[in-house]
Amino acid sequence: MVLRQIISELNRASIITERRDEREKLADEQVRRRLRTHVHVIAHLHPLGGHGHDVERPLGACEALEHGR
Protein backbone atom coordinates (compact mmCIF):
# COMPACT_ATOMS: atom_id res chain seq x y z
CA MET A 1 0.00 0.00 0.00
CA VAL A 2 2.77 2.44 0.91
CA LEU A 3 4.65 1.55 -2.27
CA ARG A 4 1.56 2.38 -4.37
CA GLN A 5 1.26 5.78 -2.68
CA ILE A 6 4.92 6.52 -3.35
CA ILE A 7 4.57 5.52 -7.01
CA SER A 8 1.39 7.60 -7.31
CA GLU A 9 3.12 10.65 -5.83
CA LEU A 10 6.13 10.22 -8.12
CA ASN A 11 3.87 9.98 -11.17
CA ARG A 12 1.94 13.08 -10.09
CA ALA A 13 5.18 15.00 -9.53
CA SER A 14 6.43 13.93 -12.95
CA ILE A 15 3.26 15.16 -14.66
CA ILE A 16 3.42 18.48 -12.80
CA THR A 17 7.06 18.91 -13.83
CA GLU A 18 6.26 18.15 -17.48
CA ARG A 19 3.43 20.68 -17.52
CA ARG A 20 5.64 23.33 -15.93
CA ASP A 21 8.36 22.65 -18.53
CA GLU A 22 5.80 23.00 -21.34
CA ARG A 23 4.56 26.32 -19.91
CA GLU A 24 8.12 27.60 -19.60
CA LYS A 25 8.90 26.65 -23.21
CA LEU A 26 5.75 28.41 -24.40
CA ALA A 27 6.61 31.52 -22.38
CA ASP A 28 10.16 31.53 -23.78
CA GLU A 29 8.83 31.31 -27.34
CA GLN A 30 6.38 34.17 -26.70
CA VAL A 31 9.22 36.35 -25.38
CA ARG A 32 11.35 35.53 -28.45
CA ARG A 33 8.44 36.40 -30.75
CA ARG A 34 7.85 39.73 -29.01
CA LEU A 35 11.54 40.55 -29.11
CA ARG A 36 11.72 39.83 -32.85
CA THR A 37 8.70 42.07 -33.40
CA HIS A 38 10.24 44.92 -31.38
CA VAL A 39 13.55 44.62 -33.20
CA HIS A 40 11.72 44.62 -36.53
CA VAL A 41 9.67 47.72 -35.65
CA ILE A 42 12.81 49.52 -34.51
CA ALA A 43 14.50 48.61 -37.80
CA HIS A 44 11.57 50.15 -39.68
CA LEU A 45 11.60 53.31 -37.60
CA HIS A 46 15.35 53.90 -37.72
CA PRO A 47 16.10 56.49 -40.43
CA LEU A 48 19.13 54.61 -41.76
CA GLY A 49 18.10 51.06 -40.95
CA GLY A 50 14.87 50.72 -42.91
CA HIS A 51 14.26 47.58 -44.95
CA GLY A 52 13.27 49.45 -48.09
CA HIS A 53 9.65 48.30 -48.14
CA ASP A 54 6.27 49.48 -46.95
CA VAL A 55 6.06 49.75 -43.16
CA GLU A 56 2.37 48.84 -43.36
CA ARG A 57 3.17 45.29 -44.45
CA PRO A 58 2.46 42.82 -41.62
CA LEU A 59 5.58 41.99 -39.65
CA GLY A 60 5.08 38.25 -39.98
CA ALA A 61 4.96 38.44 -43.77
CA CYS A 62 7.98 40.71 -43.84
CA GLU A 63 9.95 38.41 -41.59
CA ALA A 64 9.06 35.43 -43.75
CA LEU A 65 10.23 37.24 -46.89
CA GLU A 66 13.50 38.30 -45.30
CA HIS A 67 14.34 34.83 -44.09
CA GLY A 68 13.19 32.99 -47.20
CA ARG A 69 10.38 31.06 -45.53
Long-range contacts (C-beta under 8 A, 24 or more apart in sequence): 36-63
